[in-house]
Amino acid sequence: SQTIHQWPATLVQPVGSPLSLECTVEGTSNPNLYWYRQAAGRGLQLLFYSVGIGQISSEVPQNLSASRPQDRQFILSSKKLLLSDSGFYLCAWSVNSGLSYEQYFGPGTRLTVT
Amino acid sequence: AQTVTQSQPEMSVQEAETVTLSCTYDTSENNYYLFWYKQPPSRQMILVIRQEAYKQQNATENRFSVNFQKAAKSFSLKISDSQLGDTAMYFCAFMKHSPSRLIFGTGTRLQVFP
């Protein structure tokens, strides 16, 4: 069966510090991968998605970047965090096919920028 | 651009009763998928139910069912025999194709009380 992992679960970082959040998927190959952010009391906003190694698409301009160095690894980064980067970050995966439709979410990372 | 609107920020229902959460969306596409996700206090995103737009029959999953009105672009969720464990945020989502990615509504917080 497929599983998706995220770490760390929680993170407190000062403004201006770098960020690296990691997401890995097990039990599937060549998945679509996604990073979402959920601000407090808000819905989910898609930040990045990837259909393959090294292929990253950004949905919104921001202070963050994403990378996919391996097939089942997706990393969210920032060189200098802003207060507005605080939120709950969710990674998700879906089957990479023309008819894929279900996304499966990881447990999330709660980021607080102080 | 596709948008998803959930007009009920909060709802409450008594245990064993029925509650309906509303969702409307806007799209020019003809073939698409719609989803309801549940986010309990643990913040794990859990898929509740999905609906393919080309299917006229409303989807049903145990106590959860949808009322899909394609012409009206409406996709409501009905929870029957509500249980305390149904207390959560509920998000309606529309799936864009190529590649698949989800557009979420802002959510409805459902409280089930004894």
Interface residues (C-beta under 8 A of the other chain):
Chain A: N32 Y34 R42 G43 L44 Q45 L46 Y49 V51 E59 F88 L90 A92 S94 N96 G98 S100 Y101 E102 Q103 Y104 F105 P107 G108 R110
Chain B: Y33 F35 S42 R43 Q44 M45 I46 L47 R50 E52 F91 M95 S98 P99 S100 R101 L102 I103 F104 G105 T106 G107
